[in-house]
């Protein structure tokens, strides 16, 4: 988890508080969307040369940690 905290941060003043990579204005969501669209790590690194492959791995670990939580959905009336 410590390695995650070095790469992923949340600042309400940057990107509307979305999780970002190493203080850059590149969101975890952006990287995950590229991956879900079929882009590979090398292609993402070409489009975002300031990223490192470890940043992309951290995005995946971050998403995995979020899914490791329990959620409850309540109906809104």
Secondary structure as UniProt FT lines:
FT   HELIX           2..7
FT   STRAND          8..9
FT   TURN            12..13
FT   HELIX           15..17
FT   STRAND          20..21
FT   TURN            22..23
FT   HELIX           28..36
FT   TURN            37..38
FT   HELIX           41..47
FT   TURN            49..50
FT   HELIX           53..67
//
